[in-house]
Amino acid sequence: MESSELAPKRVIRSAEIQDIPLILSFIQELAAYEKLSHQVTASEEKLRKTLFSNDAAAHVLIAEYEEAPAGFAVYFFNYSTFRAQPGLYLEDLYVRPALRGKGIGRALLMEVARLAVKHNCGRLEFAVLDWNDPAIGFYQELGATALEEWTLFRLTDSAMETVAATP
């Protein structure tokens, strides 16, 4: 994707390999905001392998405001069997606190939605922490709905390894 100027002060662009330190910084800032810093095991080397290799697991958009890094969105494609279509999952959307309210988050989400439409995705999904009222309000304002009937489950680390090793 080429850089696209969305407003005189906002630019959304695809991340490049030289953005790895910035991406890691955004991840750490987001984790601190979500009170989850203790869960971060990301490193520049892991990001290089998972975001910029031939078999990249995800993609990153960088937001700039007045030519300074302002935020990012991390997304990947999944698949809906019910729709028999690809979907797009927004893993993270983060805007630095001092720059919130300037349309940066909206611009990032608009670009992710454009990518979902471009790739014929049937869904654009994301998770929000239940205490994050500003984010919930932001997404609802844009027309997103909470999936009350679904409960998110996760296997990580030793639990995932145990299940994988079960005969």
C-alpha positions as a Markdown table, in Angstrom:
| # | Residue | x | y | z |
|---|---|---|---|---|
| 1 | Met | 0.0 | 0.0 | 0.0 |
| 2 | Glu | 1.3 | 3.4 | -0.8 |
| 3 | Ser | 1.2 | 6.2 | 1.8 |
| 4 | Ser | -2.1 | 7.9 | 1.7 |
| 5 | Glu | -2.7 | 11.3 | 3.2 |
| 6 | Leu | -6.1 | 11.3 | 5.0 |
| 7 | Ala | -5.9 | 14.8 | 6.3 |
| 8 | Pro | -3.3 | 17.6 | 6.3 |
| 9 | Lys | -1.8 | 16.3 | 9.5 |
| 10 | Arg | -2.5 | 12.5 | 9.4 |
| 11 | Val | -0.8 | 9.8 | 7.3 |
| 12 | Ile | -1.5 | 6.1 | 7.4 |
| 13 | Arg | 1.2 | 3.9 | 5.8 |
| 14 | Ser | 2.2 | 0.3 | 5.8 |
| 15 | Ala | 5.0 | -0.5 | 8.2 |
| 16 | Glu | 8.5 | -1.2 | 6.9 |
| 17 | Ile | 11.3 | -3.2 | 8.4 |
| 18 | Gln | 13.0 | -0.1 | 9.8 |
| 19 | Asp | 9.8 | 0.5 | 11.9 |
| 20 | Ile | 10.5 | -2.5 | 14.0 |
| 21 | Pro | 11.8 | -0.5 | 17.0 |
| 22 | Leu | 8.8 | 1.8 | 16.7 |
| 23 | Ile | 6.4 | -1.2 | 16.5 |
| 24 | Leu | 7.9 | -2.7 | 19.7 |
| 25 | Ser | 7.6 | 0.7 | 21.4 |
| 26 | Phe | 3.9 | 0.9 | 20.5 |
| 27 | Ile | 3.4 | -2.7 | 21.7 |
| 28 | Gln | 5.0 | -1.8 | 25.1 |
| 29 | Glu | 2.9 | 1.4 | 25.4 |
| 30 | Leu | -0.3 | -0.5 | 24.6 |
| 31 | Ala | 0.5 | -3.2 | 27.1 |
| 32 | Ala | 1.2 | -0.6 | 29.8 |
| 33 | Tyr | -2.1 | 1.1 | 29.1 |
| 34 | Glu | -3.9 | -2.3 | 29.3 |
| 35 | Lys | -2.0 | -3.1 | 32.5 |
| 36 | Leu | -0.6 | -6.2 | 30.7 |
| 37 | Ser | 3.1 | -5.3 | 30.5 |
| 38 | His | 4.0 | -8.5 | 32.3 |
| 39 | Gln | 2.7 | -10.5 | 29.3 |
| 40 | Val | 4.9 | -8.9 | 26.6 |
| 41 | Thr | 7.5 | -11.3 | 25.2 |
| 42 | Ala | 7.9 | -9.5 | 21.9 |
| 43 | Ser | 11.3 | -8.5 | 20.7 |
| 44 | Glu | 12.7 | -6.9 | 17.6 |
| 45 | Glu | 13.9 | -10.2 | 16.3 |
| 46 | Lys | 10.5 | -11.9 | 16.9 |
| 47 | Leu | 8.8 | -9.0 | 15.1 |
| 48 | Arg | 11.3 | -9.2 | 12.2 |
| 49 | Lys | 10.4 | -12.9 | 11.8 |
| 50 | Thr | 6.7 | -12.7 | 12.2 |
| 51 | Leu | 5.9 | -9.4 | 10.4 |
| 52 | Phe | 8.6 | -9.0 | 7.7 |
| 53 | Ser | 9.4 | -12.5 | 6.5 |
| 54 | Asn | 8.0 | -14.3 | 3.4 |
| 55 | Asp | 5.5 | -16.0 | 5.6 |
| 56 | Ala | 4.5 | -13.0 | 7.7 |
| 57 | Ala | 1.8 | -13.8 | 10.3 |
| 58 | Ala | 0.4 | -10.3 | 10.5 |
| 59 | His | 0.6 | -6.8 | 9.0 |
| 60 | Val | 1.1 | -3.4 | 10.5 |
| 61 | Leu | -0.1 | 0.1 | 9.6 |
| 62 | Ile | 1.6 | 3.1 | 11.1 |
| 63 | Ala | -0.2 | 6.4 | 11.8 |
| 64 | Glu | 1.8 | 9.6 | 11.7 |
| 65 | Tyr | 0.5 | 13.0 | 12.9 |
| 66 | Glu | 2.5 | 16.0 | 11.9 |
| 67 | Glu | 5.2 | 13.7 | 10.7 |
| 68 | Ala | 5.6 | 12.1 | 14.1 |
| 69 | Pro | 4.7 | 8.5 | 15.0 |
| 70 | Ala | 1.2 | 8.5 | 16.5 |
| 71 | Gly | -0.1 | 5.0 | 16.6 |
| 72 | Phe | -0.5 | 1.6 | 14.9 |
| 73 | Ala | -2.9 | -1.1 | 13.8 |
| 74 | Val | -1.9 | -4.8 | 13.6 |
| 75 | Tyr | -4.1 | -7.1 | 11.6 |
| 76 | Phe | -4.2 | -10.5 | 10.0 |
| 77 | Phe | -6.5 | -12.5 | 7.8 |
| 78 | Asn | -8.6 | -15.4 | 9.0 |
| 79 | Tyr | -11.4 | -17.4 | 7.5 |
| 80 | Ser | -15.2 | -17.8 | 8.1 |
| 81 | Thr | -16.6 | -21.2 | 7.3 |
| 82 | Phe | -20.1 | -19.9 | 7.7 |
| 83 | Arg | -19.5 | -17.2 | 5.0 |
| 84 | Ala | -16.9 | -19.2 | 3.0 |
| 85 | Gln | -15.0 | -15.9 | 2.9 |
| 86 | Pro | -11.8 | -14.6 | 4.4 |
| 87 | Gly | -12.1 | -12.3 | 7.4 |
| 88 | Leu | -9.8 | -9.7 | 8.9 |
| 89 | Tyr | -9.0 | -9.6 | 12.6 |
| 90 | Leu | -7.7 | -6.4 | 14.1 |
| 91 | Glu | -5.3 | -7.5 | 16.8 |
| 92 | Asp | -4.3 | -4.1 | 18.1 |
| 93 | Leu | -5.3 | -0.5 | 17.4 |
| 94 | Tyr | -3.3 | 2.0 | 19.5 |
| 95 | Val | -2.9 | 5.8 | 19.5 |
| 96 | Arg | -0.6 | 7.5 | 21.8 |
| 97 | Pro | -2.6 | 9.2 | 24.6 |
| 98 | Ala | -1.4 | 12.8 | 23.8 |
| 99 | Leu | -2.7 | 12.4 | 20.3 |
| 100 | Arg | -6.1 | 10.9 | 21.0 |
| 101 | Gly | -9.1 | 12.8 | 19.8 |
| 102 | Lys | -7.4 | 13.9 | 16.5 |
| 103 | Gly | -9.1 | 11.3 | 14.3 |
| 104 | Ile | -6.0 | 9.1 | 14.2 |
| 105 | Gly | -7.7 | 6.0 | 15.5 |
| 106 | Arg | -10.6 | 6.5 | 13.2 |
| 107 | Ala | -8.2 | 6.9 | 10.2 |
| 108 | Leu | -6.4 | 3.6 | 11.2 |
| 109 | Leu | -9.7 | 1.8 | 11.5 |
| 110 | Met | -11.0 | 3.2 | 8.2 |
| 111 | Glu | -7.8 | 1.9 | 6.4 |
| 112 | Val | -8.2 | -1.5 | 8.0 |
| 113 | Ala | -11.9 | -1.6 | 6.8 |
| 114 | Arg | -10.7 | -0.6 | 3.3 |
| 115 | Leu | -8.3 | -3.5 | 3.3 |
| 116 | Ala | -11.1 | -5.9 | 4.5 |
| 117 | Val | -13.3 | -4.7 | 1.6 |
| 118 | Lys | -10.4 | -4.9 | -0.9 |
| 119 | His | -9.8 | -8.5 | 0.1 |
| 120 | Asn | -13.5 | -9.5 | 0.0 |
| 121 | Cys | -13.6 | -10.2 | 3.7 |
| 122 | Gly | -17.0 | -11.0 | 5.2 |
| 123 | Arg | -16.0 | -9.8 | 8.6 |
| 124 | Leu | -13.8 | -7.3 | 10.4 |
| 125 | Glu | -13.5 | -8.5 | 14.1 |
| 126 | Phe | -11.6 | -7.3 | 17.1 |
| 127 | Ala | -11.7 | -7.7 | 20.9 |
| 128 | Val | -11.9 | -4.9 | 23.5 |
| 129 | Leu | -11.1 | -5.2 | 27.2 |
| 130 | Asp | -14.4 | -5.0 | 29.1 |
| 131 | Trp | -13.2 | -2.0 | 31.2 |
| 132 | Asn | -12.0 | 0.0 | 28.2 |
| 133 | Asp | -15.1 | 2.3 | 28.0 |
| 134 | Pro | -13.4 | 4.8 | 25.6 |
| 135 | Ala | -12.6 | 2.1 | 23.1 |
| 136 | Ile | -16.0 | 0.5 | 23.4 |
| 137 | Gly | -17.7 | 3.8 | 22.8 |
| 138 | Phe | -15.4 | 4.5 | 19.9 |
| 139 | Tyr | -16.2 | 1.2 | 18.2 |
| 140 | Gln | -20.0 | 1.4 | 18.9 |
| 141 | Glu | -20.0 | 5.0 | 17.5 |
| 142 | Leu | -18.7 | 3.5 | 14.2 |
| 143 | Gly | -21.4 | 0.8 | 14.1 |
| 144 | Ala | -19.6 | -2.1 | 15.7 |
| 145 | Thr | -21.6 | -4.5 | 17.9 |
| 146 | Ala | -20.5 | -6.6 | 20.8 |
| 147 | Leu | -21.0 | -10.3 | 20.4 |
| 148 | Glu | -22.6 | -11.0 | 23.8 |
| 149 | Glu | -23.3 | -14.6 | 23.0 |
| 150 | Trp | -19.6 | -15.5 | 22.5 |
| 151 | Thr | -17.0 | -16.1 | 25.1 |
| 152 | Leu | -13.3 | -15.7 | 24.0 |
| 153 | Phe | -11.1 | -18.6 | 25.1 |
| 154 | Arg | -7.3 | -18.9 | 24.8 |
| 155 | Leu | -4.7 | -21.5 | 25.2 |
| 156 | Thr | -1.1 | -20.3 | 25.7 |
| 157 | Asp | 2.3 | -21.5 | 26.8 |
| 158 | Ser | 2.2 | -24.7 | 28.8 |
| 159 | Ala | -1.6 | -25.3 | 28.4 |
| 160 | Met | -1.2 | -25.2 | 24.6 |
| 161 | Glu | 1.8 | -27.4 | 24.8 |
| 162 | Thr | -0.1 | -29.9 | 27.0 |
| 163 | Val | -3.0 | -30.1 | 24.6 |
| 164 | Ala | -0.7 | -30.5 | 21.6 |
| 165 | Ala | 1.2 | -33.3 | 23.3 |
| 166 | Thr | -1.9 | -35.2 | 24.3 |
| 167 | Pro | -2.2 | -38.5 | 22.4 |
